[in-house]
Amino acid sequence: FLPGGVIVKTGPEFTVYTVEEFIEPRQRLLDEGRLVDFSEWETSERTEVRGDVASRFGDYRKSGTLDGAPFEGVGTKTLQFVRTPAGWRITALSWHDQA
């Protein structure tokens, strides 16, 4: 991520996070053992690169166990990238979990 990059959750609980704000509660779930066997994978994707900017749309599935209860989900993510002197960096990530 670039410094100042953002992560956005859409839907009824619309939330805008800094990278640190996004990581902190998820790290706690892992450290406390509340989230186990988590996996997420793309089921389709499309990436466009135009010069020093790129955009990726992807559908995904996820599964795991949270607080002892198994769960599964699907959704869509989009990532925005820029090419910097140090290489490609994410400027923004947004996602929508389907109900």
DRENVEXFI-973545 format. One record per atom (N, C-alpha, C): atom name; residue number from 0; x, y, z. Coordinates in Angstrom, 1 decimal, padded with zeros to 4 digits. Last residue first. Layout:
DRENVEXFI-973545
CA|NUM|X|Y|Z
...
***
This chain:
DRENVEXFI-973545
N|98|-024.9|-010.9|000.6
CA|98|-025.6|-011.4|001.7
C|98|-025.9|-012.9|001.5
N|97|-021.5|-010.3|-000.4
CA|97|-022.9|-010.6|-000.7
C|97|-023.6|-011.2|000.4
N|96|-019.3|-007.8|000.4
CA|96|-019.7|-009.1|000.7
C|96|-021.2|-009.3|000.3
N|95|-017.2|-005.7|-001.4
CA|95|-018.6|-005.9|-001.0
C|95|-018.9|-007.4|-000.8
N|94|-014.4|-003.5|-001.1
CA|94|-015.0|-004.8|-001.2
C|94|-016.5|-004.8|-000.8
N|93|-011.5|-001.8|-002.3
CA|93|-012.9|-001.8|-001.8
C|93|-013.5|-003.1|-002.0
N|92|-008.4|-000.2|-001.9
CA|92|-009.1|-001.5|-002.0
C|92|-010.5|-001.3|-001.5
N|91|-005.9|001.9|-003.2
CA|91|-007.2|001.7|-002.6
C|91|-007.7|000.3|-002.9
N|90|-003.3|001.8|-004.0
CA|90|-003.7|003.1|-003.5
C|90|-005.1|002.9|-002.8
N|89|-000.6|-000.5|-004.0
CA|89|-002.0|-000.3|-003.9
C|89|-002.3|001.1|-003.4
N|88|002.1|-000.3|-006.3
CA|88|001.6|-000.2|-005.0
C|88|000.1|000.0|-005.1
N|87|004.9|-001.5|-008.2
CA|87|003.5|-001.3|-008.1
C|87|003.0|-001.2|-006.7
N|86|008.1|000.2|-007.6
CA|86|007.2|-000.8|-008.1
C|86|005.8|-000.5|-007.9
N|85|009.5|002.4|-006.9
CA|85|009.8|001.2|-006.1
C|85|009.0|000.0|-006.6
N|84|008.4|004.5|-008.3
CA|84|009.8|004.1|-008.6
C|84|010.2|002.8|-007.9
N|83|005.1|003.0|-008.9
CA|83|006.0|004.0|-008.3
C|83|007.5|003.6|-008.7
N|82|002.1|002.6|-010.4
CA|82|003.5|002.2|-010.5
C|82|004.3|003.4|-009.9
N|81|-000.9|002.0|-008.6
CA|81|000.0|002.9|-009.3
C|81|001.4|002.4|-009.4
N|80|-004.2|000.5|-008.4
CA|80|-002.7|000.5|-008.2
C|80|-002.1|001.6|-009.0
N|79|-007.0|-000.6|-006.7
CA|79|-006.5|000.4|-007.6
C|79|-005.0|000.4|-007.3
N|78|-009.3|-003.3|-006.6
CA|78|-008.0|-002.7|-006.2
C|78|-007.5|-001.7|-007.2
N|77|-012.3|-004.6|-005.6
CA|77|-011.6|-003.9|-006.6
C|77|-010.4|-003.3|-005.9
N|76|-014.2|-007.6|-005.0
CA|76|-013.2|-006.6|-004.6
C|76|-012.8|-005.9|-005.8
N|75|-017.2|-009.3|-003.9
CA|75|-016.4|-008.7|-005.0
C|75|-015.4|-007.7|-004.4
N|74|-018.1|-012.5|-002.5
CA|74|-018.2|-011.1|-002.7
C|74|-017.3|-010.6|-003.9
N|73|-019.2|-015.0|-000.2
CA|73|-018.8|-014.6|-001.5
C|73|-018.9|-013.1|-001.6
N|72|-018.6|-017.3|002.5
CA|72|-019.2|-016.1|001.9
C|72|-018.6|-015.9|000.5
N|71|-019.1|-019.3|005.5
CA|71|-018.7|-019.2|004.1
C|71|-019.3|-017.9|003.6
N|70|-018.2|-020.6|008.7
CA|70|-018.9|-019.7|007.8
C|70|-018.3|-019.8|006.4
N|69|-018.6|-022.4|011.8
CA|69|-018.1|-022.3|010.5
C|69|-018.9|-021.2|009.7
N|68|-018.0|-021.2|015.1
CA|68|-019.0|-021.4|014.1
C|68|-018.4|-021.3|012.7
N|67|-016.0|-020.4|016.9
CA|67|-016.5|-021.8|016.9
C|67|-017.5|-022.1|015.8
N|66|-015.4|-017.8|016.1
CA|66|-016.0|-018.0|017.4
C|66|-016.7|-019.4|017.5
N|65|-015.3|-018.8|012.9
CA|65|-015.3|-017.6|013.7
C|65|-016.1|-017.9|015.0
N|64|-013.7|-020.4|010.4
CA|64|-014.4|-020.6|011.6
C|64|-014.2|-019.4|012.5
N|63|-014.1|-020.1|006.8
CA|63|-013.3|-020.2|008.0
C|63|-014.2|-020.6|009.2
N|62|-014.0|-018.8|003.5
CA|62|-014.5|-019.7|004.5
C|62|-013.6|-019.7|005.7
N|61|-014.9|-017.1|000.4
CA|61|-014.1|-017.2|001.6
C|61|-014.8|-018.2|002.6
N|60|-014.5|-016.1|-003.0
CA|60|-015.2|-016.9|-002.0
C|60|-014.3|-016.9|-000.7
N|59|-014.7|-013.4|-005.3
CA|59|-014.0|-014.2|-004.3
C|59|-015.0|-015.1|-003.5
N|58|-014.0|-011.5|-008.2
CA|58|-015.0|-012.1|-007.3
C|58|-014.2|-013.1|-006.5
N|57|-012.3|-008.4|-008.9
CA|57|-012.3|-009.9|-008.7
C|57|-013.5|-010.3|-007.8
N|56|-010.6|-006.0|-010.8
CA|56|-011.9|-006.4|-010.2
C|56|-011.8|-007.9|-010.0
N|55|-008.0|-003.7|-010.8
CA|55|-008.4|-005.1|-010.8
C|55|-009.7|-005.3|-010.1
N|54|-006.2|-001.3|-012.5
CA|54|-007.4|-001.6|-011.8
C|54|-007.7|-003.1|-011.9
N|53|-003.4|000.9|-012.8
CA|53|-004.0|-000.3|-013.0
C|53|-005.2|-000.5|-012.1
N|52|-001.0|003.2|-014.2
CA|52|-002.2|003.0|-013.4
C|52|-002.8|001.6|-013.7
N|51|000.9|003.9|-016.1
CA|51|001.3|003.7|-014.7
C|51|000.2|003.5|-013.7
N|50|-000.6|002.5|-018.8
CA|50|000.5|003.2|-018.3
C|50|000.9|002.9|-016.9
N|49|-003.0|000.6|-017.7
CA|49|-002.9|001.7|-018.7
C|49|-001.8|002.6|-018.2
N|48|-004.4|-002.5|-017.2
CA|48|-003.2|-001.7|-017.0
C|48|-003.1|-000.6|-018.1
N|47|-006.9|-004.4|-015.7
CA|47|-006.5|-003.5|-016.8
C|47|-005.4|-002.6|-016.3
N|46|-008.1|-007.6|-014.9
CA|46|-007.1|-006.5|-014.6
C|46|-006.8|-005.7|-015.8
N|45|-010.4|-009.6|-013.4
CA|45|-010.1|-008.8|-014.6
C|45|-009.2|-007.7|-014.2
N|44|-011.4|-012.8|-012.2
CA|44|-010.7|-011.5|-012.1
C|44|-010.6|-010.9|-013.5
N|43|-012.9|-015.3|-010.0
CA|43|-012.8|-014.6|-011.4
C|43|-012.1|-013.3|-011.1
N|42|-012.4|-016.2|-007.6
CA|42|-013.1|-017.1|-008.5
C|42|-013.1|-016.6|-009.9
N|41|-009.8|-016.1|-005.2
CA|41|-010.5|-015.5|-006.3
C|41|-011.2|-016.5|-007.1
N|40|-010.2|-016.9|-001.7
CA|40|-009.6|-017.2|-003.0
C|40|-010.5|-016.5|-004.1
N|39|-009.4|-017.4|001.7
CA|39|-010.1|-016.6|000.7
C|39|-009.4|-016.8|-000.6
N|38|-009.7|-018.9|004.9
CA|38|-009.2|-018.9|003.5
C|38|-010.0|-018.1|002.6
N|37|-009.1|-019.7|008.2
CA|37|-009.6|-018.7|007.3
C|37|-008.9|-018.9|005.9
N|36|-008.7|-021.3|010.5
CA|36|-008.9|-021.9|009.2
C|36|-009.5|-021.0|008.2
N|35|-010.2|-019.0|012.9
CA|35|-009.2|-020.1|012.5
C|35|-009.6|-020.7|011.2
N|34|-010.7|-016.6|015.2
CA|34|-010.8|-016.8|013.8
C|34|-009.7|-017.9|013.4
N|33|-009.9|-016.6|017.8
CA|33|-011.4|-016.6|017.5
C|33|-011.6|-016.9|016.0
N|32|-007.4|-016.4|018.8
CA|32|-007.8|-017.7|018.4
C|32|-009.3|-017.8|018.0
N|31|-006.3|-014.0|019.3
CA|31|-007.1|-014.6|020.4
C|31|-007.7|-015.9|020.0
N|30|-005.0|-013.5|016.9
CA|30|-004.2|-013.7|018.1
C|30|-005.0|-014.3|019.3
N|29|-007.2|-013.2|015.2
CA|29|-006.2|-014.3|015.0
C|29|-005.5|-014.5|016.3
N|28|-008.5|-010.9|016.2
CA|28|-009.2|-012.2|016.0
C|28|-008.3|-013.4|015.9
N|27|-006.3|-009.1|016.1
CA|27|-006.8|-009.5|017.4
C|27|-007.6|-010.8|017.3
N|26|-006.1|-008.7|013.3
CA|26|-005.0|-009.3|014.0
C|26|-005.4|-009.8|015.4
N|25|-008.6|-007.5|013.0
CA|25|-008.4|-008.8|012.4
C|25|-007.2|-009.5|013.0
N|24|-008.2|-005.0|014.2
CA|24|-009.2|-005.9|014.7
C|24|-009.0|-007.3|014.2
N|23|-005.8|-004.0|012.6
CA|23|-005.8|-004.2|014.0
C|23|-006.9|-005.1|014.5
N|22|-006.2|-003.6|009.8
CA|22|-005.4|-004.8|010.3
C|22|-005.7|-005.1|011.7
N|21|-007.7|-001.3|009.5
CA|21|-008.2|-002.5|008.9
C|21|-007.5|-003.7|009.6
N|20|-006.0|000.6|010.6
CA|20|-007.3|000.4|011.2
C|20|-008.0|-000.9|010.7
N|19|-003.8|000.5|008.8
CA|19|-003.7|000.1|010.2
C|19|-005.0|-000.2|010.9
N|18|-005.0|001.5|006.5
CA|18|-004.5|000.1|006.5
C|18|-004.3|-000.4|007.9
N|17|-008.1|003.1|007.4
CA|17|-006.6|003.2|007.0
C|17|-006.2|001.7|007.0
N|16|-011.4|002.6|006.1
CA|16|-010.3|002.3|007.0
C|16|-009.0|002.8|006.5
N|15|-014.8|003.2|006.1
CA|15|-013.5|003.5|005.4
C|15|-012.4|003.4|006.5
N|14|-017.8|001.4|005.8
CA|14|-016.7|001.8|006.6
C|14|-015.5|002.1|005.8
N|13|-021.1|000.4|005.9
CA|13|-020.1|001.2|005.1
C|13|-019.1|001.7|006.0
N|12|-023.0|-001.7|006.5
CA|12|-022.0|-001.2|007.5
C|12|-020.8|-000.5|006.8
N|11|-024.4|-002.2|004.1
CA|11|-025.1|-001.5|005.3
C|11|-024.1|-001.0|006.3
N|10|-021.8|-001.6|001.7
CA|10|-023.0|-002.2|002.2
C|10|-023.5|-001.5|003.4
N|9|-018.2|-001.8|001.7
CA|9|-019.4|-001.2|001.3
C|9|-020.6|-002.0|001.9
N|8|-015.2|-000.9|003.0
CA|8|-016.2|-001.9|003.1
C|8|-017.5|-001.3|002.7
N|7|-012.1|000.2|001.9
CA|7|-013.5|000.5|002.0
C|7|-014.3|-000.7|002.0
N|6|-009.0|001.5|002.6
CA|6|-009.7|000.2|002.4
C|6|-011.1|000.6|002.7
N|5|-006.3|003.6|001.3
CA|5|-007.6|003.4|002.0
C|5|-008.2|002.0|001.6
N|4|-003.1|005.0|001.8
CA|4|-004.0|004.2|001.1
C|4|-005.2|003.9|001.9
N|3|-001.2|006.4|003.2
CA|3|-002.4|007.1|003.0
C|3|-003.4|006.3|002.2
N|2|001.5|005.0|001.4
CA|2|001.1|005.7|002.6
C|2|-000.2|006.5|002.3
N|1|000.4|002.3|-000.7
CA|1|001.0|003.6|-000.5
C|1|000.7|004.2|000.8
N|0|000.8|-001.2|000.0
CA|0|000.0|000.0|000.0
C|0|000.9|001.3|000.0
***
